[in-house]
Amino acid sequence: MRQITSTFLFLVIAATCCFCQQDRLIDRIKQNYNGSKTLSASVDVRIVWKVREKTDNLRGSILLAPGDKFRVDLGPTLWVSDGATLWQYDRNLSQVVISSLSNNTSMIPSRMVAEYCGNYPLTASKNKNGYDVLEWKADSASDQKSGDASYVRITAEGKSAVVHELFIIDSHGNETTYAFTKTTWNGKIPKGSFTFEPPKGARIVDKR
C-alpha cells in the first residue's frame, strides 16, 4: 500500500511539473511575440486547400516593431503598417489598398502566435528532433466554431521560446504551415521600413 501511494504521488508530482513547464513555455512564447520588441524573421508558408485540391507555397520575411508597426513581404503581396495606416500592395495587380489599421486588427502579425497560445488549451510533448511541441485538437464538431481551427501545433525551442513552426488546420480542413527561420529580436531596423510609397502607376484604393 505504501509503495502504491508513493508511486501515485510521484506521478502527480511529475504531471504537475510537466504542466508548470508547459505553462512557462507558453508564457515565454507569448512574451516573445507580444509586439513589445522588434522582431525579424524569414518565413515559408505552405497552404493546402482541401476543397480546391491546390497547394500554395510562399516565401518572404517579417519585420515587427512596438506600436503595431510591421512589414510582411510574402510572395506577391506586401503589407506595411506604421501603427495607424495599413498598406496592402499586390504586385500582380499593381494595386495598393490603404485602410485604417484599427479596422484590420486581425492583420497584426505580432498577435497571431500569442493568440493561438491564449485561445486554445495546448498540451506539451517533444518531437523526434527534441523541440518542444504544444498542440490542441478538437475532440468533436461541437468544439469548433465557424472560422476557428480544428487543430493547432506550435513547435518551439524550449530554452529560447523561439517558434520554429506553426501548423493550423481550420474548420474546413485547409492546412497552413508557417516555418520561421533566422528569428532575431531587437535588431537594427532599416529606415523607412514601416512607411510605404505606392509605386508610380499603381491603382490606389483608399478605404480610410
N, C-alpha and C positions, 0 to 999 in steps of 0.2 A: 504493500500500500504506500509506504514512504517513497519507494522508487518510482511508482506511478505518479505520485504527487510532484516529485522533483522533476520528472520528465515533462509533466504538464506545465509547471512553472517555467521551465526552460523554453518551451515552445511559445508561451505567452510573451516572455521577455524578448525572444528572437523576433516574433511578429511585431511587437511594439517598436523595436529598434529599426526594423525594415520600414515600418510606417513613418517613423521620425525621419529616417534618411530620405525617404521619398518626398516628404513634405519639405525638407530642407532643399532638396534639388529643385522642386517646383518653385519654391520661393526665390531661389537664386536665379533661376531662368527668368522668372517674372521681373526680377530686379534688373537683370542684364538687358531685357528687351522692353523696358517700360518707357523708353524715349527720353530718359533723363540725361543721356550722354550720347556723344556722336558714335556712330557705328558705320562701318563699311564692310561689304562682303560681295563675293561673286555668287551668282545663283543660277542653277539649272532647273527648269520647270518642265515637268512631263505630265500632260493631261490625257487620260484615256477616257474618251467619250463612249459610254456604253451603248446608247441608242444609235448614235451616228456611226459607230464602229470605226472611229478615227482616233489617231494619236497625234497630239501636238507637242513638239519639243522646242523649248525656248531657252535662250541663254542670255545672261545680262549681268547687271550689277545693281547694288542697293547702297544708298548713302542716306543716313539719317542724322538728325541733329535735334536738340531740345527745341521745344516750341512748335512741334508738329511740322518741322521742316524735313523734306525728303526729296530724293531724286531716284527714281526707279527706271532704269533703262532695260527693257526686256523685249527682245525680238523687234518687231516693227513699231512698238509703242513706247513712248517716253512720258512719264508722269513727273511733274515738278510742283512742289509746294513751298511757299515762303512762310507758311503758317496761317495765312489768311486766304490766299488765292490758289486755286489748283488749275494747272495747265495740263491737258492731255493731248499729246501730239501723235497723230497716226501718220507715219511716214508713207505708207502705201497709198493713203487717200490724200496726202498733203493737206491735212486738216488739223486745226487746233481748236479744242473745246476749252473755254475758260469758264470756270464756275467758282462759287464760294466754297471753301473747304468745310465750313460749318454745315453745309448741306450734303457733304460727302465724307463724313467721319469714318465710314466703313472702309474708305480707301487708305486710311493711315496705316502704313505697314508696321510701325512700331507696336501697334496694338494687337496684331494678329497672333503672335506666339503667346503673349501674355493672356489673351482672351481664351485661347484653347486650354491653357493651363488652369484658368479660373472657372471655365464653364462646364468642364467635364471631369468626372471623378476618375482621374487617371490612376492606374496601378503600375508598380515598378517591377522591372525584370532586367536581365542582361542579355545582350545578343552574343553571337559567336565571336565577335571581334572585341568584346569586352566593354563596349559602350553601354551606357545606361539607357534603358528604354522605358518610356511612360506611354501607356496605351489604354484606350477605352473602346468598348464595343457595345453597341445597342443590344440589349437582351431580347427585345421583341419590337414589333412595329409600334407599340404604344410608347416606346422610348424616343421615337423620332418625331420631330416636328418639321413642317414644310421648310425646306431650305437648310435644315440643320444636318450635321454629319451623322453617319451611322457607324463610322469607325475613325479613330484618331490615334496616330502613333508619332511620338516625338523621340528621336534618337539624339542623345546628347553626350558630351564628355562630362563625366561626373565631377571632376575636380574644378574645372573652369566654368561649368554650366553653359558651354557653348553648344548651340543646337547645330547638328550636322544634317539632320533630315527631318522634314515634317511631311507626313503622309496622311491624306484625308480621303475617305470615301463618303460622298454626300448621299442624301436620301434617295437619289435617282440611280445610284450605282457608279457614278463617274469617279474616277480615281485621279487625284492630283498629288504629285510628289515635288517638294521643294528641297533641293540639295544645295547646302551652303558650304562654301569654301573661302579661305583667306579672310575669315572674320576678324576684325580688329576694332578696338574701342579707342575713342579719344585721339584719333589720328588727325593729321592736318587736312583741313577742308579746302579744296580748290576754290578760289574766288569766283563768285557768280554761280555756285552750284545750285542755289535754291531760287534762282530767278530764271525767267525764260523769255526770250525774244523770238516771236514767231518768224519762221523763215519767209523771205520775200516770195510772194505769190501764193502762199498757203491760204486756204479758206479758213476764216475765223468765225467760230460760233460762240458768241458771248452769252452765257446764261446767268450772269450776275444780276 
